[in-house]
Amino acid sequence: MATTQTLSHVYPIDGRLNARGRLEIGGCDVLELADRFGTPAYVVSEDDLRARARAFIAAFEAAGQDDFRVVFASKAFGATAVMRVFAQEGLDCDVASAGELHLALRAGFSPASLVFHGNARDDGEFQLALDAGVGLIAVDGFDDIDRLERLVKGRSERQALLLRVTPGVRGDTHDKISTGQADSKFGVSIGDAPAAIERLRASRGLELRGLHMHIGSNLFSVGPFRAAIAALAALGDFAVYDVGGGLGAAYTAQQEPPAIEDFVGEIVSAARELLGSGKRLMIEPGRALVANAGVTLYRVISVKHNVSTWVAVDGGMSDNLRPMLYGAGYEADVADRFGGTTRVQLAGKHCESGDVIIKDVLLDDPRVGDVIVVPVTGAYGYSMANNYNAVPRPPVIFCRDGEARVVVRRETLDDLHARDL
Ligand SMILES: Cc1ncc(COP(=O)(O)O)c(C=O)c1O
């Protein structure tokens, strides 16, 4: 038996091991959750979501920045219940498709609080955004300008915009989530930005409020943000600057991303120094708001010894694509026996050899029927979930003060053919 351990900072703020050595999230015993709601299941601490939203706001206030907006990048966890929490906390919302726009409105965000992004939005998506009255549209290139010019003709109000610029700065992250480098599919290049700015400034129906950048995701260093802000500063003076998202999250106990307060403090001071004071500063965190709030519960289905010890669970790449997409690393524990010395590969149930949630993890003698918890699955798990092998997607369960609430039900087998004609 492993000895009881203190939880590492990767778990939600109200995660703890109870007297029986069982994990609790928001006061709910996860073994009871697994029995009651089944597995796999996404379990989310509602207080953790709220605490991180408040931490962003408090950080701007502490830095003396009066004019700011914290914009939840809804792609990170696009469930309306999660969006609703952030709407209640006074955040704005980044949407990157007609679907995300629809969900954000449904979750209670006002149209004015939405920022609409994307590198390939068609007329239909823009029309929806214009009709809904979204606060800001981030223009991603000259084709967007052509489209919007055409679509806003005859409208009485000018549509407020940001211009997304790719600053030519490479953050230290995985290639697949790096966006700020010169050769990016997002935004206009530094070289083309002056022409885009000129066109937008001359537009009758469009009103350029400021510049946007998003250099990448899961960044642990503020340096690239400073370099990118400096690149924007060279493009002229604007009222609004949106520095995008990207603050990293700790996926394993060894990882220490900057604290929200320090990160925001450094962004504010870089912006003041490089852009001048009196600007509206916007930031678009996704991962940093939701990653650590969520854990996934799985049930062990089989344990076998083929060179490695293979522990196979009832989910995998359909509920968490990140290990397959980016080789993303995670920790795991048996939910009532934390720690351990049995070295295993934690495998998913899908028909791909690559469907391995964790290639090398120490567990406490995992057995069939055990509940396994994988922390830090709040970001880009639910959002990228899929039905590979026709596996129904898991429910989302909010936990708070000992109460569990299913906010997204588990998909049923009938859901799997609900769209068939
Ligand atoms: C425009 C934009 N803003 C914000 C984000 C959120 O990034 P993160 O989850 O790393 O904070 C993304 C992520 O892809 C993005 O594309």
PDBQT file of the ligand as one rigid body, heavy atoms in Angstrom, charges set to zero:
ROOT
HETATM    1  C1  LIG A 501      -7.256  33.636 -30.558  1.00  0.00    +0.000 C 
HETATM    2  C2  LIG A 501      -7.040  32.763 -29.377  1.00  0.00    +0.000 A 
HETATM    3  N1  LIG A 501      -7.164  33.300 -28.161  1.00  0.00    +0.000 NA
HETATM    4  C3  LIG A 501      -7.009  32.554 -27.047  1.00  0.00    +0.000 A 
HETATM    5  C4  LIG A 501      -6.712  31.212 -27.121  1.00  0.00    +0.000 A 
HETATM    6  C5  LIG A 501      -6.589  30.443 -25.850  1.00  0.00    +0.000 C 
HETATM    7  O1  LIG A 501      -5.356  29.914 -25.651  1.00  0.00    +0.000 OA
HETATM    8  P1  LIG A 501      -5.009  29.222 -24.270  1.00  0.00    +0.000 P 
HETATM    9  O2  LIG A 501      -5.986  28.151 -24.030  1.00  0.00    +0.000 OA
HETATM   10  O3  LIG A 501      -3.636  28.727 -24.476  1.00  0.00    +0.000 OA
HETATM   11  O4  LIG A 501      -5.056  30.281 -23.213  1.00  0.00    +0.000 OA
HETATM   12  C6  LIG A 501      -6.542  30.619 -28.367  1.00  0.00    +0.000 A 
HETATM   13  C7  LIG A 501      -6.189  29.183 -28.455  1.00  0.00    +0.000 C 
HETATM   14  O5  LIG A 501      -6.022  28.581 -29.457  1.00  0.00    +0.000 OA
HETATM   15  C8  LIG A 501      -6.717  31.413 -29.529  1.00  0.00    +0.000 A 
HETATM   16  O6  LIG A 501      -6.609  30.871 -30.745  1.00  0.00    +0.000 OA
ENDROOT
TORSDOF 0
